[in-house]
Structure formats: structure tokens, C-alpha cells
Amino acid sequence: MLKTIGKKNHLSLGLVFPLESYNGSIAKMENQEKLAKLAEDLGFKALWFRDVPFNDPSFGDAGQLYDPWIYMTHIMNHTKEIALATGSVILPLRHPIHTAKSIQSLQQLSKGRIIVGIASGDRPIEYPAFNYNLENKSELFRDSFFYIKALQKDFPVYQSKYYGKTDGRIDMLPKSQYHTPMLVTGHSGQSLDWIATHADGWLYYPRDFNFLKQTIANWSNALEKAEQSWKPYMQSLYIDLLENKNASPKGIHLGFKSGTAYAIEHLHTLESTGVNHVIINLKYGSRPAEIVIEELGKDVLPHFM
């Protein structure tokens, strides 16, 4: 499924829940099933599900509200083939046994549609609620990552510093016939060399083009140093698509508002720079999400099929 959204020298587009614009922290989460089906019918390659355990009002965004595994299952049952991706599961704050069980279950039930973005979390206030030390989050992330990888094997043997151990006498079911790509978000407390070696791709944040060029160059160098073949580079992007197709761009938080003409130009620049997938966020949109998704699908997507 990773090849569907991440191809070398090619850009694909996805959408992140909530599929709507909203003020403040909390979305309404209305008509999401209908919009997810619309996105699939139009040709978007992936739907992304955030993992936000708590609403921190000072952060300003509670995401899609629901537990990501449960909501992925719900949307899976309203769609047919589109990739379903976490963007991103907070590894340190979930026990790796439960995470691995959820991944394997959903991967098998969806017939291979699951992609797992992983992160160490961007809201420090959540760590005390789980009784974890924020200072250990980088090590917790690595420990969880390797434990999950071990649990995907038959009768795993793994000694975890934080989460427990398996000694080969017990096994985890179901076994999935599908490989599950794991994409690191940001740095998650890891070096770029570590990410290049162990992850199946890298998820990052929207930055200006000069910064982006250097970041992708660093990614390519890290892959070469780790003797790894090409792996995809992906990013998020907030877009407020205006009714005037030729409207000039203006900056918004982590993105821009513009007409479709500039949106196409901007995405082509990302593609030529080396970005392989863009996760579009509609939070700051000024028009109904259904209209925007349809216009993106009809006017923008054909340039990136």
C-alpha cells in the first residue's frame, strides 16, 4: 500500500481528518463518512487519522476526537480501497503489545490498506497522565518501535526496558500477510540516520522551499549513508482553497490560501523538490469541505495521478 502513495519522482495527495474547517480546538465531525467516500471516488490516495489522547486547549486542535484505531475501522467500513494511515500514533503513550495487535488486526481486516505514521508526541502535558517521564520519550519511542517489530514475528523474543518481555513461548495473533509500513513523523527524538535506517519513510512539516530542499538533501544523504534504497518523503499542508481559481496566495498557519491555479503550482514545486505525498488539512478553510474536496479532486488531482 505504501507504493500507492509514495512513488519516486511523483506526488500523490491525501486528506487528514477532520474533513472540515473549524474554529478553536474541537471539530464537529459531521458527514465524515460521506466525505471520506467522496475523497476515495475522486482519487485521493490516503485518509489520515491523528492520535490525540487529550484535548489541550492551549494547543488549539483536538484532531479527529476518536481513538484512531476505532475510527479507522469505522471509515474502513465506508470505503473500499483507499489507504488508511495514522498521522501519527504516539508510540510512547501506547503499550506496544496493544499497538501491534491493533495494527495486525486492522491490516488483515482491511486486506492490506494500513500505513502507520508514528511519533513521540507534540503535547508534553500528556506524559504525566500516563505516568511517563517526558525526558525518556526518545528512548520510549525506540523501545516501542523495536518491540512492535518483534511482535510481528512468530513467537517473538524481546526484552523491553519499559514495556515488558516475551521469551518465545507466546505468540501474537492474527498474523497478517501484509507488510505494514512505518513512517517516522518529524524526528521523534531520533537522529536522521536512525530514521533512514529503520523507518519505511519520513513524514515532515510544511516549510519554505529553501528549507525543504535542504531537508530532502539531508534525507537523501542519510539514506545513502545507511546504505538504504530510496524511501518516500511526505509532508502535511494546510490549504484554504478560495472560490476564485486565480486568487493570489497568502500565508496561513503551516500552509496557504489561494485559488486552484496557485495550489497546482505549489504542489508541482513540492513534487519537483522531492516530496512524494502531501497530507492536506482543511482546518482553516473558509468554504464547506465538500465543495473544496470536489474542487481539489476535479481541478488539482488530475495533475498528480
C-alpha positions in Angstrom: 0.0 0.0 0.0 2.9 2.4 0.6 3.7 2.2 -3.1 0.3 3.6 -3.8 1.0 6.9 -2.1 4.8 7.1 -2.2 6.4 6.8 -5.6 9.8 8.2 -6.6 9.6 11.4 -8.6 5.9 11.5 -8.2 3.5 13.3 -5.8 0.2 11.9 -4.5 -2.4 13.6 -2.3 -4.3 12.6 0.8 -6.6 14.2 3.3 -6.5 14.2 7.1 -9.5 14.0 9.4 -11.4 16.1 10.4 -12.6 16.6 6.8 -13.9 20.1 7.7 -12.9 23.6 8.7 -13.5 24.6 12.3 -12.6 27.3 14.8 -10.9 26.5 18.1 -9.9 23.1 19.2 -12.9 20.9 18.6 -14.4 19.8 15.2 -18.0 18.9 14.7 -17.1 15.6 12.9 -20.2 15.7 10.8 -20.7 13.9 7.4 -17.2 12.4 7.7 -18.2 9.1 6.2 -19.7 10.8 3.1 -16.7 13.0 2.7 -14.3 10.0 3.0 -16.2 8.1 0.3 -16.1 11.3 -1.9 -12.4 11.6 -1.5 -11.9 7.9 -2.5 -14.2 8.3 -5.5 -12.3 11.4 -6.7 -8.9 9.6 -6.5 -7.2 10.8 -3.3 -4.7 8.1 -2.3 -5.0 8.2 1.5 -7.0 9.2 4.5 -5.0 10.1 7.6 -6.0 9.6 11.3 -4.4 11.6 14.1 -3.8 10.2 17.6 -4.6 12.9 20.2 -5.2 11.3 23.6 -6.3 14.5 25.4 -7.7 17.9 24.4 -5.1 20.5 25.4 -6.9 23.8 24.9 -3.6 25.7 24.8 -2.5 23.6 21.8 -5.5 24.7 19.8 -6.5 21.5 18.0 -8.0 18.2 19.3 -7.8 16.5 16.0 -10.5 14.0 14.9 -11.6 13.3 18.6 -12.0 9.5 18.3 -9.5 6.7 19.1 -7.6 6.3 15.8 -7.9 2.5 15.6 -11.6 2.6 16.2 -12.2 5.4 13.8 -10.0 3.8 11.1 -12.2 0.7 11.4 -15.3 2.8 11.1 -14.1 4.6 7.9 -12.7 1.3 6.6 -16.3 0.0 6.5 -17.4 3.1 4.5 -14.7 2.9 1.9 -13.2 0.2 -0.4 -9.6 0.7 -1.4 -8.1 4.0 -0.2 -5.1 3.7 2.1 -5.8 4.3 5.8 -2.9 5.9 7.6 -2.2 7.1 11.1 -0.7 10.5 11.2 0.6 9.7 13.8 0.3 7.2 16.6 2.0 8.3 19.7 4.2 5.3 20.4 5.5 6.1 23.9 1.9 6.6 25.2 0.5 3.3 23.9 1.7 -0.1 25.0 3.4 -1.7 22.1 1.5 -5.0 22.6 -1.8 -3.2 22.1 -0.4 -1.2 19.2 0.9 -4.3 17.4 -2.4 -6.1 18.0 -4.3 -3.2 16.5 -2.0 -2.9 13.5 -2.1 -6.6 12.7 -5.9 -6.8 13.2 -6.7 -3.8 11.0 -4.2 -4.8 8.4 -5.8 -8.2 8.0 -9.4 -7.0 8.1 -8.7 -4.2 5.6 -6.7 -6.5 3.2 -3.6 -4.5 3.4 -4.8 -0.9 3.5 -3.0 0.2 6.6 0.0 2.6 6.8 1.3 3.6 10.2 2.8 7.0 10.9 4.4 7.1 14.3 5.6 9.9 16.6 6.8 10.6 20.1 4.0 13.2 20.7 3.9 17.0 20.5 1.9 17.8 23.7 4.2 17.4 26.7 1.3 17.8 29.1 0.0 14.4 28.2 3.0 12.5 29.5 2.2 12.8 33.3 -1.3 11.5 32.7 0.3 8.2 31.5 2.9 8.3 34.3 5.7 8.5 31.8 8.7 10.8 32.1 8.9 13.2 29.2 12.7 13.1 29.3 12.5 9.5 28.3 10.3 9.9 25.3 13.1 9.3 22.7 14.1 6.1 24.4 10.5 5.1 24.9 9.9 5.6 21.2 12.7 3.4 20.1 11.8 0.7 22.6 8.2 0.6 21.5 9.3 0.6 17.8 11.5 -2.4 18.2 9.0 -4.3 20.4 6.3 -3.8 17.8 8.7 -5.1 15.1 9.5 -8.1 17.2 5.8 -8.9 18.0 5.1 -9.1 14.2 7.3 -12.2 14.1 6.4 -15.7 15.1 6.8 -16.5 18.8 8.8 -13.3 19.5 11.7 -12.9 21.8 12.2 -9.3 23.0 13.5 -7.7 26.2 12.0 -4.2 26.6 13.3 -1.8 29.1 10.0 -0.1 29.7 7.2 -2.4 28.5 7.9 -6.0 29.4 9.4 -9.0 27.6 8.5 -12.1 25.6 10.6 -15.2 25.7 9.3 -17.1 22.6 6.7 -19.2 24.5 3.7 -17.0 23.4 2.7 -15.7 20.1 0.5 -12.8 18.8 -2.4 -13.3 16.5 -3.7 -12.6 14.0 -0.7 -12.9 11.7 -1.0 -10.5 8.7 0.1 -11.5 5.3 0.7 -7.8 4.5 3.8 -5.7 5.4 2.9 -2.7 7.5 4.9 0.4 6.5 6.0 2.5 9.5 6.8 6.2 8.8 8.5 8.4 11.4 7.0 11.8 12.0 9.4 14.7 12.5 12.4 13.4 14.3 10.5 11.8 17.2 13.7 12.3 19.2 15.8 10.3 16.8 18.7 11.1 14.5 18.0 11.3 10.8 20.4 8.4 10.4 18.3 6.2 12.7 15.1 7.2 10.8 16.7 6.4 7.4 17.9 3.0 8.7 14.8 1.8 10.4 11.7 3.6 9.1 9.9 3.0 5.7 9.7 6.7 5.1 9.7 10.1 6.7 6.8 12.4 7.5 7.7 16.1 8.0 6.0 19.5 8.2 5.5 22.3 5.7 8.5 24.6 5.4 9.7 27.2 2.9 11.2 25.9 -0.3 14.8 26.6 0.6 14.4 24.7 3.9 12.6 21.9 2.1 15.4 21.5 -0.4 18.0 21.2 2.3 15.8 18.8 4.3 15.3 16.5 1.4 19.0 16.6 0.6 19.7 15.6 4.2 17.2 12.8 3.8 18.9 11.5 0.7 22.3 11.7 2.3 21.1 9.8 5.4 19.6 7.1 3.2 22.9 6.8 1.2 24.9 6.7 4.4 22.7 4.0 5.8 23.0 2.0 2.6 19.3 2.1 2.1 17.4 2.3 -1.1 15.1 5.2 -1.9 12.3 5.8 0.7 9.5 8.3 0.4 9.4 11.8 1.9 5.9 13.1 2.9 4.5 16.2 4.5 1.4 17.9 5.8 -0.1 21.1 4.3 -2.9 23.4 5.4 -4.9 24.7 2.4 -7.8 27.2 2.3 -8.9 26.8 -1.4 -10.6 30.0 -2.5 -13.5 30.3 -4.9 -11.5 32.5 -7.3 -9.4 30.0 -9.2 -6.7 32.6 -9.9 -6.6 34.1 -6.4 -3.1 35.0 -5.3 -1.6 33.1 -2.4 -1.5 34.4 1.2 0.2 32.6 4.0 -1.8 30.8 6.8 -0.6 28.7 9.6 1.5 25.8 8.1 0.1 26.5 4.6 -1.6 29.0 2.3 -4.9 30.2 1.0 -5.2 30.6 -2.8 -7.1 29.6 -5.9 -6.6 26.3 -7.6 -4.0 27.8 -10.0 -1.5 28.5 -7.3 -2.3 25.3 -5.4 -1.3 23.3 -8.5 1.8 25.4 -9.0 2.8 25.0 -5.3 2.2 21.2 -5.4 4.2 20.9 -8.6 7.1 22.7 -6.9 6.9 20.2 -4.0 6.9 17.3 -6.4 10.0 18.6 -8.3 11.8 19.2 -5.0 11.2 15.5 -4.0 8.1 15.4 -1.9 6.2 12.2 -2.6 2.9 12.6 -0.7 1.1 15.7 0.7 -1.5 15.3 3.5 -4.0 18.2 3.1 -5.5 19.6 6.2 -8.8 21.7 5.7 -9.0 23.1 9.3 -8.5 26.7 8.2 -10.8 26.6 5.2 -13.3 29.4 4.5 -15.7 27.2 2.5 -17.5 24.0 3.1 -15.3 20.9 3.0 -17.4 19.1 0.5 -17.0 21.8 -2.1 -13.3 22.1 -1.5 -12.7 18.4 -1.7 -14.7 18.2 -5.0 -12.7 21.1 -6.5 -9.4 19.6 -5.4 -10.5 16.3 -6.9 -11.6 17.7 -10.2 -9.1 20.6 -10.7 -6.0 19.6 -8.8 -5.8 15.8 -8.6 -5.6 15.2 -12.3 -2.1 16.9 -12.3 -0.9 14.3 -9.8 -2.4 11.0 -10.9 
